[in-house]
Amino acid sequence: MTQVEQLQVVTAIHVAPGTRLPMRAVDAVQAEAGAGLLGDRYHGSRHRHVSVQSSTELAESAERLGAPVPDDRTRRNLTLSHGGVARKPGTRVRVGGALLEVVRPAPPCRLMDDHIGPGAARAMHDRGGSIFRVLESGRIAVGDPWEEIEPESGAHVAATATT
């Protein structure tokens, strides 16, 4: 990391107990391996455990929309301080005590236009963050660092070359 780069941190955590119910801010949440975030509507789902967005992408969306895009109205669980969110499936991230893995990019929720305003979903196109699965359980709190884990050099290549 260069001196100019800053570590990304979690700036907000939101959960909703059910579909279409309002998101509520929490200071910390427990992530359960293979299940998701305790207290969230997707807890127990197969792969949609945690949704993540960045403040940078929210600011870009707000500029496109011409109106604020509040982090609590996007229906995402975690908001990062800045930068982008890993989008490549299989990318792993350590946040708090949990280990997450990218499943897929997250398209804007169809409720965006209702919760933020007309055109919000379009403004967030390609800025909706990513969906992660929880690989290792742990507590995630506001202020926790967000760190992409580098794959072990050669491990994947060697396994691929022998098959």
N, C-alpha and C positions, 0 to 999 in steps of 0.2 A: 504494500500500500504506500503510495507517495504521500508526501506531507500535505498536498492539496486535497487528497481524498479523505473523506470522513466516513467512519463506520456508520452503516445504516442501523437505526434502532426502531423499535416498535413505539409509535406515538399514540396509538389508540387501539382498543379492543372492543368489539361489539358482538353481542350474541342475541338471538331471538329464539324464544321457546317454541315457536311454531311458524309455519308458512304464513306469509302475509301479516304476521304480527310485528309490531315495531321492534326495532333493534334497541338494545340498551347497552350503555357503556359500562364496562367493568375495568377494574385496575389489573386484574389477573384472571387467568382461566387455566383449568387443568386439561391438557391434551392427552387422550387415551389412544394408545397404539391400536390400529385397526378399527377405530370407532369415531374419533373426532373430538370436538370440544364439548366438555360437559356443559349442559344447559343450552346448547344450540340446537336449532331445528334439524340440522344434518347429522347430529350425533347418532351413530349406529348405521349410517349409510355406507355403501360399499366402498366408494372412492372419494366422494366429495366431503372431505373432512374439514378443511380449512380454506377459506378464500382470503387472498392477500392483495392489497393495492398499495400504491405509493403516493405520497403527497405531491410529488413532482407531476405524476400523471393526472392527478386530480386538478392541479393548477392548469395544466394544458387543456383539460376538458372544460374547465371553467372559462378559459379564454375563448375556446371554440364556441361555447354556449352563449357567452356574454352575460353570465350570471354565476354566482357561487355554486360549487358542487361540494356540499358538506360530506365529510367522511362517514357520518352516521346514516346517511340516506342512500348510500350505494349498495347496501346489503352485504358488504364485505366484512369479514371477521377482524382482520388485522390491517392496520395502516402503518406504512413505513415512513421514516422521516424524509427521505429523498431518494433520487435515483430510480432505477427501474426494478421490476420484479422478475426473477428468473421465470422463463417461459418454456424452456426445453424440457419435455418429459424425461424423467429420470434424474434431473438435477436435484441434489440434496442440499438442505439448509438446516443449520443448527440455530434454534431460537430458544432462549431460556434453557430449560431442561429437556426440550423436545427435539426430535429429529423429524423433519418433514421431507417429502419428495414431491416434485411437480408431477401432476397428472396431465394437466392441459392448461392452455390459456383460458381465461374466464371472459366470456362475452358479457356485455352489459346486461344486467337483469332487466327483464321486460317491465318491471315496476318502476324503473328509473323516471320515466316521463310523468308518472303519477306522484312520485315522492319528491322529485327535484323540479321538474317543469318540462313542458313540451320541448323536444329536441335533445334531452339529456342523454338518452340511450345512443343517439347518433353521435353526439359530441364525445362520448366515451368509447366509441369504436376503436379497437386496438389499444385502449388504455384501461381496460377492465381488470388488469392484474392476472393472477393465476389461481388455479385450484390445486391444493396439495392434499396428500394423504399423510397420516401420522404413522411413522415407522417405529418411533420410540416415545413412550409416554414421558410427560414432564410438565412442569408449570411454566406458563408463558405470562410475562408481566410487562406492563408499560415500562419502557426504558431498557428492556432487554436488547442486546445486540443481535443483529440478523447477519449470519455469516454463511455464505455459500461454501460448501465443502468441495475441495478439489478431489477429483477421482485419483486413486492411487496410480501413479504413472506406470504404464505398461500392463496393468492388471487386466483391463478390459480388452486391450489389443491382443494380449497373449491368449486369452480365453477364446476370442474370436478366431484367431489364426489356427488353433488346433481343432476347431469344429468343422 
